Amino acid sequence: MNESEIMVRYSNDNEGIIMLKDIIDLGVSKQYCLEFLKKNNYKRITRGLYIYTDLWIDYFYVLSYKYSKAVFFHESPSYLLDMSDREPLYYLVTLPYGYKVNHLTK
């Protein structure tokens, strides 16, 4: 299986979401991966996370990916558990003491 087939299969299995670290672990070179993403209209969401441009961005997933120790609270879990019919205006999370949060407010 060549690098292009690996990229396409990984993208299809993950519903259009590509994590650069996982692709490199599968044996695809970083340079080829970045060229593939650019050529096939993938958008960079955050460092190491790319999504196909026609897809809706799930910001809960992005926050969970970027801040693995984040815990959603207040209105956020209600939405995730289908107990609310509206998406929260703000994503409320709690993090361990000392966790860098400078980029979180952006």
N, C-alpha and C positions, 0 to 999 in steps of 0.2 A: 504494500500500500504506500503510495507516495504522499508527500507532505500536503498537497492540495486535497486529496481524498480524506486525510486525517482531519484537516480543518473543517471540511464540509460535514463530515460525520459528527464531529464534536459539536458543531453549531446546531445541527439538526437535533441531536440528542438533548441539548440544553436550551432548546426553543429560541435560538438566535442570540444567546448570551455566550460570550467567549471570555474566559479568564486566562490571561497570558501565561501565568505560572503553570496551569494545567497543560496547556499546549506545549510548552517547553519540556515539561515532564514526559510528554508523549513522544519526544524526539524531534520535534519541529524546531528549526532554528528561529531565533528571535527576529532576525532580519526578514526571513521569508514570511513569518507570521504578520509582521507589521505591514509588509507589502500587500499581503492578501487582504488584510483588514481595510487598507486604503482603497484597493482596487474594487472591493465588493461592498463599499458604502457602509462600513461599520463606524459607529460613533463612539468616541472615548467618553466614558461616563466618569471614571475616576482612575487612578493609577492601577493599571493591570486589568481593568474591567471594560469590556467593549460590548456594544449591543447593536443589532441590525437597525438601520435608521427607520424602518417602517413599524417598528415595535413600540409599544407604550412602555415608558420607563417606570418601573416599580421602585419608588424611593425607599420603601421599607426594606426591600432587598439590598439596595445600594448602601443604606445605612448599616444594615447587618453585615454586609461584606466588608465595609471600610472600618467599622468599629465592632469587632467581634464580641466585645464584652458589654455592649450596650443592651439595656433592658428597657423595652417600651413600657410606658405607664400612662395613666389617666385615660384620655379618649382613644389613644392609639390601639391598645388591645381590644377595646370594644369594637372598633372598626374591623380589626383583623379576625375577630370571632363572629362577624356578621351580626353584632348586637347594635350596630348603628348603620344608618343608611347613607351617611355622608363621610367623606374622607376628612380627617382632621385638618385644620388649617395649619397647625404646627405639629411637628413630630416631637413628642415629649419622650426623652430617654434619660435614664440615670446611668452613671458610669462609676467605676471604682475611684476612690480617692487618689489623686495624683495623676489621673489619666489626662493626657493632653487634649484639651478641647478647643484650642484656638481655631482650628479649621471647621469645627462642628457648627458654629454659628453661621458660616457662609452657606 
